[in-house]
Amino acid sequence: MKLANLRPHQRDLKFALGDLEAIVLRELWESKTPLSVKEFHVQIARTRPVAVTTVATILDRLYRKGIVQRKLVREGGPHYEYSAKFTEDQFKHEIVDNVMGTLLHSFNDITVAYLADKMSNDRKNDTQLSKYLDRLRPK
Amino acid sequence: MNSLFLHSYFIMLTWFLVGPPRPILVTGALLLSSLAALLVFKHSFRARTVALLGIFGLMLVESIQPVLVWLGLELIPVHVGWWSTFHLFVDANLLLTLIGTVAAFCAAVYIQFGRVRMDLATAFPQMSFVNPTLELSESVTRLAKVAGIKPPEAVLVDSGSPTAFTVKTNGRYAIAVTIGLLESLERDEVEACIAHEIAHLKNNDFTLRLTATLSKVALFARPLSYFIEPAVYRAREFLADKTAVLITGGADALVSALSKLQECSVIPEVIAPTDAICVCSLRPSKRAALRIFDKHPDLEKRISMLRRMKME
């Protein structure tokens, strides 16, 4: 997965994705079956005015970044059917992995010291620590 | 302000626009004819192309005038001035044009032995192609027959960015349509995009664009050429739209296809190679003043021209 242009001042998915990309990805997680661009457009156009060409371009961009997967379907005119590659938790884990990896690479000792410090502080507060550990455990 | 200052300012301005100092007649003729090409030929894009390429021709002849005079052949019947007639090797303009001509020749040779002779997959390794649908090949063949040209190959590109473009490989033309275009436009809109590409082939735009670009390379030292080359490209786009309407027999589909492509509020990944002819610019300049260097006209202008055609 290629994550570029991280936006530290934005929250949640928008930290790693553009506004429209985040909306499209949410839509993808909500749907159970793979969706075509036209189906996506119908879904998204309910809440915000967006052109079908924009949806196609956004999905193509997410595919190039390795965030979604697609299958070429030839029946009924050639088109792609997009589906999610990661669950929401997996994706967020990837983002954290990406950011922490960069930090560990650039400021190794300081980052490790910071994390150790954070953990020992948190040990005083058991409930907080167990919450962190729960999240860190692989699912 | 004294007149000496004004005079030197005038010389600097003309230097910027048409190159080193030369007789006022030639300078004036160049500037006036380029303005005329853009203003007078507002609706006839063929005439505009001829005028713009004519200016290139005039600039070329005028640049190598000292050589011609030296050979006893004064094509432009004006006195060219001591700096170019007698000081052949000191005349920067002549020297730069000769360098540019060599560069243009090298570029032409490079292009002639490059992609043009490879097959599609070798020429564009970054693109992946899939088998075109029967429908796509049929509409390309049908529209080419209507236009009266040899049918080009139809190619489907495995990409989600909505665009269509024409490339020349292996000595023949191929019209490439992306899957992103097929899935986001309706059938008649896709056909209109194909018709636009066929129109480029019918109007010999590959040759004309190459002529304009090579002239620009040859005249690289003359700033005017950087305005004329994109102007030729834009005129050919308008003309291709007009021809496409004649081919498909209606402007509606092309108008709605172009407006859908214009509505795309994010910049698609550029997958078309730089020497291909695209249906619309993927990265138009944000500032209006810089659009004079764009090789595609504003989509708005193209749409309003098509709407005007519909009214007539």
Contacts between the chains, C-beta under 8 A, distances in Angstrom:
chain1	res1	chain2	res2	distance
A	18	B	266	7.7
A	20	B	265	8.0
A	20	B	266	6.7
A	36	B	183	6.6
A	37	B	160	7.8
A	37	B	180	7.7
A	37	B	183	4.7
A	37	B	184	5.8
A	38	B	183	6.8
A	38	B	184	7.8
A	41	B	184	8.0
A	50	B	265	7.3
A	51	B	260	6.2
A	51	B	263	3.5
A	51	B	264	5.7
A	51	B	265	6.8
A	52	B	184	4.5
A	52	B	185	8.0
A	52	B	260	6.8
A	53	B	162	4.9
A	53	B	184	4.9
A	53	B	185	7.8
A	53	B	260	5.4
A	53	B	261	5.9
A	53	B	263	6.1
A	53	B	264	3.8
A	54	B	263	6.9
A	54	B	264	5.0
A	54	B	265	5.1
A	54	B	266	5.7
A	55	B	184	7.4
A	56	B	160	5.6
A	56	B	161	7.4
A	56	B	162	5.3
A	56	B	180	4.7
A	56	B	183	6.3
A	56	B	184	4.3
A	57	B	160	7.1
A	57	B	161	5.9
A	57	B	162	6.8
A	57	B	180	7.3
A	57	B	264	5.8
A	57	B	266	5.2
A	57	B	267	7.7
A	57	B	268	4.5
A	57	B	269	7.6
A	58	B	266	6.1
A	59	B	160	5.8
A	60	B	159	6.7
A	60	B	160	2.8
A	60	B	161	5.3
A	60	B	180	6.0
A	60	B	268	7.2
A	60	B	269	6.4
A	61	B	266	7.5
A	61	B	269	6.6
A	63	B	160	6.2
A	64	B	269	6.4
A	70	B	160	7.5
A	72	B	130	6.8
A	72	B	158	7.0
A	72	B	179	6.9
A	74	B	133	7.2
A	77	B	133	7.2
A	77	B	135	7.6
A	77	B	182	6.1
A	77	B	183	7.4
A	77	B	187	7.9
A	78	B	130	7.5
A	78	B	133	5.9
A	78	B	156	6.6
A	78	B	179	5.4
A	78	B	182	5.7
A	78	B	183	7.5
A	79	B	179	6.6
A	79	B	182	6.7
A	79	B	183	4.0
A	80	B	160	6.2
A	80	B	179	6.3
A	80	B	183	6.6
